[in-house]
Each structure stands twice: as structure tokens, then as C-alpha cells.
Amino acid sequence: MAGLIIAPRARIFHGHDWVYATEVKKTFGDPKPGDVITLKDFRDRPLGTAIYNPQSQIIARRFSRRRQDLDAEFFLRRIGQSIAHRESLPLDSSLCRLVWSESDGLPGLIIDRYGKHLVVQTLTLAMDQRLDLIRDALVELLQPESIILRNESPIRRAEGMEPEIRLFYGENPGTISVSANDLTFEVDLLDGQKTGLYLDQLQAHAELARFAPGRRVLDCFTNQGGFGLLCAKKGATSVCAVDISAPACASARANATRNELSMDIIEANVFDFLKEAQPVYDLIILDPPSFTRNKKTLLDAMRGYKEIHLRALKLLEKGGILSTFCCSHHATREIFLQNIAEAANDAKKSLRLLATHAQRPDHPIMLHLPETEYLKGFTFEVVGSR
């Protein structure tokens, strides 16, 4: 088997599964993009099996510490293990992320389940080349009515692949209804704006909604209205939801009507809205899309986070609640908390931590792969000026 000899001090010697091009001492056997390769240290000792792509900065991604191949039996076993793990969790395994890339030993493969319908993303060349094997395994294990490819992520370009969205198996399901947190949502998995719901936030929706009764809620970057809708259902006095996307606002309105809930939905730039808003809210939720996807833009991203934190805190009086989320791995927990602290200082407010939030457990975090942890959230109470 072709492979790579890894230079000393590479991260893989400390347990990580990625190999960067700068960490390769020698290539042997003429591996081709997408091939399964063997990894060895500088003393010719095996380090495991990986997928290979010289077009990516991450030239190899280890998926086993033993010799393996990406054949039909492998995908049946690994995907079967992923399904069994979700079924063991205290959540609805019919509405969840079934496969979460490296966290399930399938680098670059993401599979979301919406009942009898599956949404698949292949973010690495090796997985993309083996889509037929993945489809066959899913059909054998789950008998889905449809499998949809939502490969519009820009990450694919780093692997030398073009974006694509297409029906891969079965018939187009059109708009389907799903239930989460006692709410009903309609999603269009093939032609919709996003790949269904943000499954990673469903747990946080429920955790935050317990603070909603009797409060006036502002849900910023609402998308389909998940936070605001559940706050309204759990007894919020009023809910205002804001998003810059017209389709997102339309979806949130439809979801509010579908669930017979009252919610004021405003199409606006959240930064501008917060600047002009009046202090009439008791609970403000900030759940923006990622402001950065790499370290180069982290500083600019943190300026954006600080701005929305500062503007939101200026709208909250003593006893008010701020719940804020970050979905970028590069903005670590420590960096994000420091950002909130700096904004609170500038706003002359003191904050008491009420709750911490993370991605739902169907998006498992691996200790040796910090990149698998990306979503963090914090809910604070304003305790006034001190």
C-alpha cells in the first residue's frame, strides 16, 4: 500500500488524526488523490490508515490505527456503529445527525436523518469517490425513502471538488413535516435554503426556553425561528425575531402560523437593528452564523461578536438575560468568553453565568480532535452596574 512517512513532531504523534502537507517527510508508492494510504513514522513503524488528497492542506486524514480499506463491509460496519450510538442517546434518533465526520471515523462524511429521508454531505474526495458504497450501506441499514446530496459547502473546493445538490436515491420528498421540542416544522431537503433544521441547536432551544416565561424575547439571527418559537410556546410575553434573509423570515412566519404561535418577525440586518432598538426586552438571543472559518479572519470576527454583544447588553436592564452562541471552532471558549467580558465592561454591566450550552450529543466531540467541537453558548443574567 502506498503511503506517507511523517516527520517528527507532527500532531499525529500526539493523538491527532490529521496530517498536514508540511508534516510529510516522504511519499512512497505513488498514491493518487482519494486513495487509502498507510502512515508510517520516520522509523518505518505503522501509524494507521488514512485517506489521501495532495490538493488539500490536510493531505491525509487517519480513519483507523489498523490496516483498513474503504470497502462495502467497512461502511456497513462504521455507519451501523454510528446509528447504534445515536439510538443509545436520550434524543429522537429519527431526527438527528447520524454520522459526524471524524467523530464517527468517517472523515468528511456527514449524514442527517429526517425520518425516512437522509441528507448526505461528502466533504473529502475519498468519501465523494465512494458515494455508491455509502448509498448501498444506508439502503441496507435504514431502507430510506430518499437520499439527498447537499454538497454546497465551500469546504469541498479545498479538496478540489465542485458544489452540487441533487437527489441521489429514491424520489424527491418535497416538503416534509418534522417534530422537535413539541413544535412542527416543514422542511424541503432538496430545494430548501438550508439542509433542513439546525439539529445541533435543538437541545439549546429547550435549555434556553425555560427562561422565557413572562419575558419579552428578542431572537436575533432567527433563521427558521427555532429559539423564538419555543420561547413563545413556553410562555414568553412577546417574541420579536430578526433575520436579514427574506426566505428565512418567510420560513419563520410559516412555522409560527403552523404552530399557532404569535411572533413578530422582522427582515433586517441584526447589527443595524440592535443599534436602533429600544430597551424593551428582557431576554436577548444571539445565534449568528459563523463569522469566521479560518484563523486569518478571527480578529475581524471577534470585532463583530463584540459589537453585537455590546449593543445587546445596552438594551438589557438589571435582571435581563443574554444568551449568545458561537459556531466557529477557531473562536475557542476562552476567546469567546473574553469577548463577552470586554463587551460587558464597555457596557458597564456585570454578568452572572446561568447556563452553558454545547452542540447536541449526536454531534459527538472527540478529545483528540478539538476541531470536532465548534458550538458553544452561554446564558447570562445582568446583575447591574458595579
C-alpha positions as CSV (number, residue, x, y, z in Angstrom):
1,M,0.0,0.0,0.0
2,A,1.3,3.5,-0.9
3,G,1.7,6.0,1.9
4,L,3.5,8.7,3.7
5,I,6.4,8.9,6.2
6,I,5.5,11.5,8.8
7,A,8.1,14.0,10.0
8,P,8.9,14.2,13.8
9,R,6.9,16.5,16.0
10,A,3.8,16.2,13.8
11,R,0.4,16.4,15.6
12,I,-0.4,12.8,14.8
13,F,2.3,11.7,17.3
14,H,0.1,13.4,20.0
15,G,-3.1,11.6,19.0
16,H,-4.5,13.9,16.3
17,D,-5.7,12.2,13.1
18,W,-4.8,14.9,10.6
19,V,-1.5,15.2,8.7
20,Y,-0.7,18.5,7.0
21,A,1.4,18.7,3.9
22,T,4.2,20.4,5.9
23,E,4.4,17.4,8.2
24,V,5.3,14.9,5.4
25,K,8.9,13.7,5.3
26,K,8.5,11.4,2.3
27,T,5.8,9.9,0.0
28,F,6.2,6.4,-1.3
29,G,4.2,4.2,-3.7
30,D,2.8,7.0,-5.8
31,P,-0.6,7.4,-4.1
32,K,-3.4,9.1,-6.1
33,P,-6.0,11.6,-4.8
34,G,-8.7,9.9,-2.8
35,D,-6.6,6.7,-2.2
36,V,-6.4,4.8,1.0
37,I,-2.8,5.0,2.2
38,T,-0.7,3.8,5.1
39,L,1.0,6.2,7.5
40,K,4.5,5.5,9.0
41,D,6.8,7.3,11.3
42,F,10.4,8.2,10.5
43,R,11.5,4.7,11.9
44,D,9.1,2.9,9.5
45,R,6.6,2.0,12.2
46,P,3.0,2.0,11.2
47,L,0.7,4.8,12.4
48,G,-2.5,3.6,10.8
49,T,-4.6,4.0,7.6
50,A,-5.7,7.3,6.1
51,I,-7.4,8.9,3.1
52,Y,-5.1,11.0,0.9
53,N,-5.6,14.2,-1.1
54,P,-2.5,16.2,-2.1
55,Q,-4.7,19.1,-3.2
56,S,-5.7,19.8,0.4
57,Q,-3.6,21.4,3.1
58,I,-4.7,18.4,5.2
59,I,-3.0,15.9,3.0
60,A,-4.1,12.8,5.0
61,R,-6.9,12.0,7.4
62,R,-6.4,8.9,9.5
63,F,-9.6,6.8,9.9
64,S,-8.1,3.7,11.6
65,R,-5.0,2.9,13.7
66,R,-5.0,-0.5,11.9
67,R,-4.8,-1.5,8.3
68,Q,-8.2,-0.9,6.7
69,D,-9.9,-0.4,3.4
70,L,-12.9,1.7,2.4
71,D,-15.0,-1.2,1.1
72,A,-18.6,-2.2,1.4
73,E,-18.1,-4.1,4.7
74,F,-16.3,-1.1,6.2
75,F,-19.1,1.4,5.5
76,L,-21.7,-1.1,6.8
77,R,-19.8,-1.5,10.0
78,R,-18.9,2.1,10.7
79,I,-22.3,3.6,9.7
80,G,-24.0,0.8,11.7
81,Q,-21.9,1.7,14.8
82,S,-22.9,5.4,14.3
83,I,-26.6,4.5,14.1
84,A,-26.3,2.4,17.3
85,H,-24.7,5.2,19.2
86,R,-27.5,7.7,18.3
87,E,-30.1,5.1,19.3
88,S,-28.4,4.9,22.7
89,L,-28.6,8.7,23.3
90,P,-31.6,10.4,25.1
91,L,-32.8,12.0,21.9
92,D,-35.0,11.3,18.9
93,S,-32.8,9.2,16.7
94,S,-35.2,9.6,13.8
95,L,-34.3,13.4,13.7
96,C,-30.6,13.6,14.3
97,R,-27.1,13.7,12.8
98,L,-26.3,10.0,12.2
99,V,-22.7,10.5,11.0
100,W,-20.5,13.4,12.1
101,S,-17.3,13.0,10.0
102,E,-14.1,12.3,12.1
103,S,-16.2,11.8,15.2
104,D,-17.6,8.6,13.7
105,G,-14.4,7.5,12.0
106,L,-15.6,8.6,8.6
107,P,-13.6,11.8,7.7
108,G,-15.6,14.2,5.6
109,L,-18.9,12.2,5.7
110,I,-22.0,13.9,7.3
111,I,-25.4,12.2,7.3
112,D,-28.5,13.8,8.8
113,R,-31.7,11.8,9.3
114,Y,-35.2,13.2,8.9
115,G,-37.4,10.2,9.5
116,K,-37.3,8.1,6.3
117,H,-35.2,10.7,4.4
118,L,-31.5,11.2,4.6
119,V,-29.3,14.2,3.8
120,V,-25.7,13.4,2.9
121,Q,-22.6,15.6,2.6
122,T,-19.2,14.4,1.4
123,L,-16.5,17.0,2.2
124,T,-13.5,14.9,1.4
125,L,-12.6,13.5,-2.0
126,A,-12.2,9.9,-0.8
127,M,-15.8,9.9,0.6
128,D,-17.1,11.5,-2.6
129,Q,-15.4,8.8,-4.7
130,R,-17.2,6.1,-2.7
131,L,-20.7,7.6,-2.7
132,D,-22.2,4.4,-4.2
133,L,-20.8,2.3,-1.3
134,I,-22.2,4.8,1.2
135,R,-25.6,4.8,-0.5
136,D,-25.7,1.0,-0.6
137,A,-24.9,0.8,3.1
138,L,-27.6,3.3,4.0
139,V,-30.2,1.5,2.0
140,E,-29.3,-1.8,3.7
141,L,-29.2,-0.4,7.2
142,L,-32.1,2.1,7.1
143,Q,-34.3,1.5,4.0
144,P,-34.8,5.2,3.4
145,E,-37.3,6.6,1.0
146,S,-34.8,9.2,-0.3
147,I,-31.2,10.2,0.0
148,I,-30.3,13.8,-1.0
149,L,-26.9,15.2,-1.6
150,R,-26.4,18.7,-0.2
151,N,-22.8,19.3,-1.2
152,E,-22.9,23.1,-1.4
153,S,-20.3,23.6,1.3
154,P,-17.3,25.8,0.2
155,I,-15.1,23.3,2.1
156,R,-15.3,21.0,-1.0
157,R,-13.3,23.4,-3.0
158,A,-10.3,22.9,-0.7
159,E,-10.5,19.2,-1.7
160,G,-10.7,20.0,-5.4
161,M,-14.4,19.3,-5.7
162,E,-17.3,21.5,-7.0
163,P,-20.5,22.1,-5.1
164,E,-23.6,20.1,-6.0
165,I,-27.2,19.5,-4.8
166,R,-29.0,16.5,-6.2
167,L,-31.4,13.6,-5.5
168,F,-29.2,10.6,-5.0
169,Y,-31.7,7.8,-4.2
170,G,-35.5,7.4,-4.3
171,E,-37.9,10.2,-5.2
172,N,-37.9,13.9,-4.2
173,P,-39.8,14.0,-1.0
174,G,-40.7,17.7,-1.5
175,T,-41.8,19.5,1.7
176,I,-41.9,17.2,4.8
177,S,-43.1,17.8,8.4
178,V,-40.8,17.0,11.3
179,S,-41.4,17.5,15.1
180,A,-38.8,18.8,17.5
181,N,-39.4,20.2,21.0
182,D,-43.2,19.8,20.6
183,L,-43.0,22.1,17.6
184,T,-43.8,21.2,14.0
185,F,-41.5,22.4,11.2
186,E,-41.8,21.9,7.4
187,V,-38.5,21.5,5.6
188,D,-37.6,21.0,1.9
189,L,-34.5,18.9,2.0
190,L,-33.7,19.1,-1.7
191,D,-34.8,22.6,-2.8
192,G,-34.8,24.4,0.6
193,Q,-32.4,27.2,1.6
194,K,-30.6,25.0,4.2
195,T,-30.2,21.3,4.9
196,G,-33.3,21.1,7.0
197,L,-33.0,22.2,10.6
198,Y,-30.0,23.1,12.7
199,L,-30.0,19.8,14.5
200,D,-27.0,20.8,16.7
201,Q,-29.1,23.6,18.4
202,L,-32.3,21.6,19.2
203,Q,-31.0,20.9,22.8
204,A,-30.1,24.6,23.3
205,H,-33.5,25.7,22.2
206,A,-35.1,23.7,25.1
207,E,-32.4,24.7,27.6
208,L,-33.0,28.4,26.9
209,A,-36.8,28.3,26.6
210,R,-37.1,27.6,30.3
211,F,-36.0,31.2,31.0
212,A,-38.8,32.6,28.6
213,P,-42.0,32.6,30.7
214,G,-43.1,36.1,31.4
215,R,-40.2,37.7,29.4
216,R,-40.1,39.9,26.3
217,V,-37.8,38.0,23.9
218,L,-35.6,39.2,21.1
219,D,-34.4,36.4,18.9
220,C,-31.6,37.6,16.6
221,F,-30.4,35.7,13.5
222,T,-33.6,33.6,13.9
223,N,-33.3,31.6,10.7
224,Q,-36.4,29.3,10.9
225,G,-37.4,30.7,14.3
226,G,-36.3,27.8,16.5
227,F,-35.4,29.8,19.6
228,G,-38.2,32.3,19.3
229,L,-40.9,29.8,18.6
230,L,-40.1,27.7,21.6
231,C,-39.9,30.7,23.8
232,A,-43.3,31.7,22.6
233,K,-44.7,28.2,23.3
234,K,-43.2,28.2,26.8
235,G,-44.9,31.4,27.9
236,A,-42.9,34.5,26.7
237,T,-44.9,37.7,27.0
238,S,-43.8,38.6,23.4
239,V,-41.3,37.5,20.9
240,C,-39.6,39.5,18.2
241,A,-37.4,37.6,15.7
242,V,-34.9,39.2,13.3
243,D,-33.1,37.9,10.3
244,I,-31.5,39.5,7.2
245,S,-32.7,36.7,4.9
246,A,-36.1,37.1,3.3
247,P,-36.5,33.3,2.8
248,A,-35.6,32.7,6.5
249,C,-38.2,35.2,7.7
250,A,-40.8,33.6,5.4
251,S,-40.0,30.2,6.9
252,A,-40.1,31.5,10.4
253,R,-43.6,33.1,9.7
254,A,-44.8,29.9,8.2
255,N,-43.6,27.9,11.3
256,A,-45.3,30.4,13.7
257,T,-48.6,30.0,11.8
258,R,-48.2,26.2,11.7
259,N,-47.7,26.1,15.4
260,E,-50.4,28.7,16.2
261,L,-47.9,31.0,17.9
262,S,-47.6,34.8,17.9
263,M,-44.2,36.2,16.9
264,D,-43.2,39.5,15.3
265,I,-40.7,38.7,12.5
266,I,-38.6,41.5,11.1
267,E,-36.4,41.2,8.0
268,A,-33.3,43.4,8.9
269,N,-29.6,43.4,9.4
270,V,-29.2,42.5,13.1
271,F,-26.3,44.9,13.6
272,D,-28.4,47.8,12.4
273,F,-31.5,46.6,14.2
274,L,-29.7,46.4,17.6
275,K,-28.2,49.9,17.0
276,E,-31.7,51.4,16.6
277,A,-33.7,49.2,19.0
278,Q,-35.2,50.4,22.2
279,P,-34.6,48.7,25.6
280,V,-37.9,46.8,25.7
281,Y,-36.6,43.3,26.0
282,D,-35.9,41.0,29.0
283,L,-34.2,38.1,27.1
284,I,-32.0,38.6,24.0
285,I,-30.7,35.6,22.0
286,L,-27.7,36.0,19.6
287,D,-27.2,33.0,17.4
288,P,-25.3,34.2,14.3
289,P,-23.8,32.2,11.5
290,S,-20.1,31.7,11.8
291,F,-18.2,34.9,11.5
292,T,-15.0,33.1,10.6
293,R,-14.0,29.8,9.0
294,N,-10.2,30.2,9.5
295,K,-7.6,31.8,11.8
296,K,-6.8,34.6,9.4
297,T,-10.2,36.3,9.8
298,L,-10.5,35.5,13.6
299,L,-9.7,39.1,14.7
300,D,-12.3,40.6,12.4
301,A,-14.8,38.0,13.6
302,M,-14.3,38.9,17.2
303,R,-14.9,42.5,16.4
304,G,-18.2,41.5,15.0
305,Y,-19.1,39.4,18.1
306,K,-18.1,42.2,20.4
307,E,-20.3,44.7,18.5
308,I,-23.4,42.6,18.8
309,H,-22.7,41.8,22.5
310,L,-22.2,45.4,23.3
311,R,-25.4,46.5,21.5
312,A,-27.4,43.7,23.1
313,L,-26.2,44.4,26.6
314,K,-27.1,48.1,26.3
315,L,-30.7,47.0,25.7
316,L,-30.9,44.9,28.9
317,E,-31.6,46.3,32.3
318,K,-30.8,44.6,35.7
319,G,-32.3,41.1,35.7
320,G,-32.3,40.8,31.9
321,I,-30.9,37.7,30.2
322,L,-28.4,37.5,27.3
323,S,-27.9,34.2,25.6
324,T,-25.1,34.1,23.0
325,F,-23.7,31.4,20.7
326,C,-20.7,30.9,18.5
327,C,-20.4,28.1,15.9
328,S,-16.7,28.6,14.9
329,H,-14.1,26.2,16.2
330,H,-11.4,28.9,15.8
331,A,-13.2,31.1,18.3
332,T,-12.5,29.0,21.4
333,R,-14.5,29.0,24.6
334,E,-11.8,31.2,26.3
335,I,-11.7,33.7,23.4
336,F,-15.5,33.9,23.2
337,L,-15.9,34.4,26.9
338,Q,-13.2,37.1,27.0
339,N,-15.1,38.8,24.1
340,I,-18.3,38.8,26.1
341,A,-16.5,40.1,29.2
342,E,-14.9,43.0,27.3
343,A,-18.3,44.0,25.9
344,A,-19.9,43.8,29.3
345,N,-17.2,46.0,30.7
346,D,-17.7,48.6,28.0
347,A,-21.5,48.5,28.6
348,K,-20.8,48.9,32.3
349,K,-22.8,45.8,33.1
350,S,-21.9,42.8,35.3
351,L,-23.0,39.3,34.2
352,R,-23.8,36.2,36.2
353,L,-23.5,32.9,34.3
354,L,-26.8,31.0,34.3
355,A,-26.1,28.2,31.8
356,T,-23.6,26.8,29.3
357,H,-24.7,25.2,26.0
358,A,-23.0,22.9,23.5
359,Q,-23.7,21.0,20.3
360,R,-26.2,18.2,20.8
361,P,-24.6,14.8,21.6
362,D,-25.5,13.5,18.1
363,H,-22.6,15.8,17.1
364,P,-20.0,14.0,19.3
365,I,-16.8,15.7,20.4
366,M,-13.6,13.7,20.3
367,L,-10.9,14.6,22.9
368,H,-8.0,14.1,20.5
369,L,-9.7,16.1,17.7
370,P,-10.5,19.6,19.1
371,E,-11.9,20.5,15.6
372,T,-14.9,18.3,16.3
373,E,-16.0,20.8,19.0
374,Y,-17.3,24.0,17.4
375,L,-20.6,25.2,19.1
376,K,-20.5,26.9,22.4
377,G,-23.1,29.1,24.1
378,F,-23.6,30.9,27.3
379,T,-26.6,32.4,29.1
380,F,-26.1,35.3,31.5
381,E,-28.1,37.4,33.8
382,V,-27.4,41.1,34.0
383,V,-26.8,42.0,37.7
384,G,-26.5,45.7,37.1
385,S,-23.6,48.2,37.4
386,R,-21.0,47.6,40.0
